[in-house]
């Protein structure tokens, strides 16, 4: 039996002094020296999938996978099911991998809204039982009951799950409650003690646990144990700057282009990023469509991107627009505004993004000044963060995000200037809704006025 004490320093985790491992180095290490007892992959779903596939390829030969590879659905596999599988010795010589995709064991309570949306998507895709099981995980972590799904007031959806009640389809909730009660679907277990004991030395030699989770709660005992004994690899896209065009897509881009023998014009790449953002699965899929579209031609051009009709899926454009306005960056604000208009976004939507960003800037600036903060600083006082959270319905903002909001607000000489900017937004909103002129021109004129120093 392998020694797996808690003090082991063989593992790697994010946030340490040294840079974390890459997928390539992780796979090379596993191939050369054998696997760690556990791996956790977090972040982008598509990048996670590629990392897991690479690890499986090196540890479990294709001929052994029928017996030495277990694939479990994180929505349905509770700790007991995972522990029993991990405790079974491999049927064939070599490593046995127990892979749990999209586990809910490590989901933080603050991220339960993501699980609700996944359940709704499963329901739309015709996977009602999967949706019900995932929703039962939410019920367990939120300490709700099944009747709460249809009887909880709107305030509890927002407070407990971070989901606006109007965003949840009542028919979906009624169908889920009916299915759960009819088939007596049980609340999944949450006790990971048995699983932790196996990781600390109770599992047969060669058995490896692989978990994937978009955003694991690093405060949980199981997450800490995996980071101590194994490897936690965040799979995320890197950026060289703050704009969407600075997203590093080189690994995915080069892989697809090499397989099809194509080249991508830089302007075509920028056009793809503006439409897709950092959704790597969508980026890879659209790249493959373009490679097939151009046929025997080697170069993919911006016109090809337009011809194929790559759809706009990026939802952060209005956030970027609002941020540019708060910084009083007219060039950037106009670019994001025109990009939104090119993709058939309505002027009212753009105005809502601008107003929302200015309102947040005014909130944090006002609170900070009440507590004596008048210049940029590394961290805002805890009392500022707490008071802003109260203003926003009790949901605590991330300290870094709040600090950036405060820094953007300093582009305005005073809170009075921000209040006047919001008044201009209200005037523009009235003009839009009463048909006083061209909607696009109304918002453009507003940007010029707001960003003028």
N, C-alpha and C positions, 0 to 999 in steps of 0.2 A: 504494500500500500504506500502510496506516495505521501510524503510529508507536505501538508498544505496549511501550515499555521498562519495565523492572521498577521504575523510580523514579516511574512515573506515580502521581498522587494523585487520579485521577478516580474511583477505586472507593470503596466503603464496606464496612466490615467491623465485626462486633460487637466490643464491648470497647473502642472508641476513646473519645476525649474527648467527642465530640458524639453525640447520640442517633442511632441507626440510622434508615434510611428506612422508611416504611410502604409497603405494597403500592400504595396510591393515589399516593403521591409518586413511587415508582419507575416506575409506569406513565406518569404524567404527564411525567416527565423523559424517558423513552424516546420518547414521542410527540412531544415538543417538540424535543428535541435529538438524537434518534437513539439507538440502543441502545449499551450497553457491549459489549465483546467477549465477556463471559462473565457468567453469573448462577448463583449457588448458592443454593438454597432448602433450609433444614433445619428440623427440628422436627416439628410435628403433620402427619400425612399428609393430612388433609382440608384444612387451611389451606394446605398446600403446593400441593395440586391447584388450589385456587381462585386462588392467586397465579400459578401457571404459566398457567392459562387466561386470566387477565386480561392477562398479558404477550403471549401469542399473539394474543389478540383485537386488540391495538393495533398489533402489528408485522407480522402476516401476514394480509391480507384473506382471507376465506373462499374466494374464487375462486382464490387462489394456493396454498392449502394442500396440494393434491395433489402439487405439485412443489417448493414452498419450505418445507415442514415435514417434518422427519424425526423420528419417534418411536421411540426405541430402549429396549429393556428392559435395565436396569442389571445384571441377573443374567446376561445372555448377551453383552452388548456389551463387548469388551475394548478397551483403549486404541487398538489398531490400527484396529479397525472404526470407532470414533468419529472418529479422526483422518482416515481416508479420507473419511468423509462430510463432515466440516467443511472439508476441503481442496477439495471440489468447488464450483465456482462455482454461484450460484443460477440456476435455469432461467428464471425470470421476473424482471422488474425488482422491486427492493425487497429487504427483508431475507430471509435464509434462516435458520431456526432449527433447530438440532440439539438435541432434547430427550432427555435420558437420565434416565429415572425410576428411583429407588431404586438409584443406582449403588453398587457395592461398591468402587469405586476409592478412595473416601475413608473407608472404614470402618476404625476403629481396631481393633487386635488385641483390645483389651479388650472390644469390642462384638461379637465374632464369635458369641456365644451368641444374639444377636438374629437373625443370619442363619440359624443352625441352626433356630430356631423358625419363621422364614419359609419355609424349605425344607420343614419338616414340614407347614405349612399348605398350601403348594402341592401337596404329595403328597395330602393329604386332599381337596383340591378337584379331584383328577384331573389335575393338571398335572405329571406325573411328570418330563418332560424339563426343565421349568423348575426343579423341585426339585433335580434332579441337577446342573444347571449352577450353581445357587446354592450347593449343597453343595461343588462343586469350587472355588468361590471361597474358601470357608472352608478347604478342604484346602490351597490355595496359600498363603494368608496365615498359617496356623498351621504351615506347613512339615511337613504330614502327607503320608502316602501314601494311596492309595485303600484298601489293605488295613487301614489304621488305623481306618477307619470301623467295622469289625466286630471288630477285634482289639485296639484300644486299651483298656487297663484303665480302670476308673472314675476313678482318680486323675488320668489325663491329660485326660479330658473336663472335669473340674472345674478343673484347673490351666491347661490351654491354652485352653479355650473358655468357662469359666465356666458349664458346663451339668452338672447332676447326671446321672450315667449313667442313673439310674432314670427320668428324665424323657424319655429318648429311646427310642422304640419300636424294639426289635431287628428287628422285621419291616420297619419303614421303612428301617433301615440296610442290612439284607440286600438289600432290593429296590433301593435306590439303588446299592449296590456292583455288583449284577448288571447293572443298566442301564448304568452307567458303563463297565463292562468290556466288555459286549456291543456297545455302540455306539461304543466307543472315544472317549468324551467327554474332550476334552483339558482340562488345567488352563488357565484363562484367563491371558492375559498381564497383567503388572503394570507394565511399563515405560511411563511416561507422558511420556518425553522428547519424542517427536514431537508429542504433543498440546500440550505446553508451548511448543514452538517455534512452532506455529501460533498460539497465543494471543498470543505476543509479536510477531507481525507477519507470520506466514506465511500466514494465511488470506485468502481473497478478501474484498474490501470488502463489508460487509453481512452476512457470515456471523457467527452468534452461537451460542455454546455455552450450553446451559441444563442444569444438573445438579441433581438432587434427592437428598438423603441425610438420613435421620432424624438422625444424629449424626456429622457429619464430623470427622475427625481434623485439627485445625488445625495440627498439627506437620508435615504432609505438604507437600512442595514445591508440588504442584498446588493444594492448598487455599490456601496462602499467595499463589500467583500470581493466583488468581481474586480473592481479597480485595484484592490490590493493583491489579489492572487493571479489575476489574468490580465486582460487588455480591454480597455474602453477606447474605441476608436471613433471619434466624431467624423462622420462623412458629410462634409459640407463644401459648398462652392466657395472659392476664395475670390476676394475683390481687391483690385489694386487701387481703387478709389471708392467714392460713395455712390456713384451713379450706376445705373443698370448696365451701361456699356462697359463698365470696368469688371464685370463678372468674368472669371476665368473659366472658359468652357473648353480649353485646349485638349484635355484628355478625351472627352467625349467626341469633340469635333474631329480630332486626328484619328480616333478609332474608326469612326464611320467613314471618313474620307478614304482611309487606307483600304477598307474592305471593298469600296466601290471604285477606287482609283480616280477620285475626283479632287478638285481644288475649290476652295470657297473664297470668293472675293471679300476683302475686308468690309466693304460697305454692305454686302449681303449678310455678313455675320452680325454687324451692328443692327441691321433691320430685324433679324431674328431675335436678338436680345431685347430690342424695344418691344416686341410683341409678346415674347415668352418670359422674359426675366430670367430667374435662376431655377426654373423648373426643368431639371436635367432630363427627366424621362420624356417630357414633351419636346425638349430641344433635340434629343436623339431621334425621336420619331419623325419630327419635321425634317431633320437632316436626311433621313433615309428616303422620305417622300421626294425631296428635292433631287437626290441622287438618281432616283428612278425617273423623275420628270425630265431631266436634261438628256436622257438617253446616252448617245455616244459622245456627246460634248463633254469636255473635261472640266470646264470652269462653270461654277454656279454663280450667277450674277444677282444684283438687287432686283432686276426685272423678273427673274425666276421666282423670287420670294413673293413678289406681288401677284404673279400669274398663278401660282399654286394656291394663293389665298391663305397663307399662314395666319391663323386666327389670333386675335388679341386675347391673351389669357392673363396677362399681368395685371394685378389689382393694386399695385403699389404706386401707380402713376399719380393718383390724386394726393397721396401722401407726399410724394416728391414735389408736386406742384405746391402744396401748402407749405412745405419746408422751405422751398425757394422764395416764396412770398415773405415768410417770416424773416428770412435772411436779407430781404430786400434785394434779391438777385434777379433783376429784370430779365436778363438774357436767358437764364435757366428757367425762370417761370414761364416765359413765352414759349420756350422749346417744349416744355412738358404740356402746356396748354394746347399748342398746335398738334402735338402727337396725339393727345386725347381726342381732339376734333377729327383727326385723320381716321380714327377708329370708331367714329360715330358715337362718341360720348356726348351727352347733352350738356349745354352750358350750365344748366341748373346743378348737375352733378359736380362740375368743376367748381362752381361757386360754393357748394357745400363743403368740398375739400378745403378750399381756401379759408372759409369761415371757421371750420372746425380747428384748423391748425392755429389760426389767430386766437381763437378762444382759449385753447390750451396754453398758448404762450402768455396770454394775459393772466390766466389763473396762476401759473407757477411764478411769474414775475411779481404779481401782487403779494402772494404768500411769502415769497423770499424776502421782499422788501419789508414786510411786517416784522420779519425776524432778523432784520439787520443785514441781510445779504444784498449787496449792491454791485458786486463785481464777479467775474467768472472765477470759479474755484473747482478743485478736483472733485469734491463731493458736497452735495447739499446736506444741510443738517437733517437729522432724522425727523425732527418736528415739522420741517417743511414737507418732507415726503408724506408724513402721516396726515397733515392738513390737506394736502392736495388729494390724497386718497379719499378723504371724507367728502370733498367737493365732487368727486367723480363716482359717488355711489358706494364707497367702501372698498373698491378694487385698488390695491396698492400698485402704483406704477413702478416699472423697473428703474432703479436709481440712475443707471447710465442714460436711459432714454429721457428721464426727467431732466437730467443735467443738460443734455443736448437741447431740449426744449427751452431751458432757461438761457443757454448761450445764444440761441437764435433770437430770443426776445431782446437781447442787448443791442440788436441792430436798431432798435427804436429807443429814442432818447428818454421816454417815460411810459408809464402805464397809460397815461392820458392819450398818447399817440396810438397805442394799441386799441384803446377803446374807440377812438375816432375811426380807426381802420375798420373795426367791426361795424360801426355805424354806416360806413361807405358800403360795406357788403350788404347790409340790410336794404339800403337804397337800391343797389343793383338788383337784389332779389325782387324787390317790388317792380322795378322796370321790366325784368324778365317775365314776371307772371302777369303783368298787365299789357304785355306786347308793345312796350314803348321802344321800338327800334330792333335792330338785328341782334339776336342773342349773343352771337360770337363777338361782335364788336363791343357790346356792353361789358363783357368780361375782360376783353383785351384792354379797354380804356381803364377799367378798374385796376388791372395789374400795373399799368403805367403810373397811375396815381399813387397806389400803395407803395411801389418800389422807388418812387422819387425821393431823394434825400433832401 
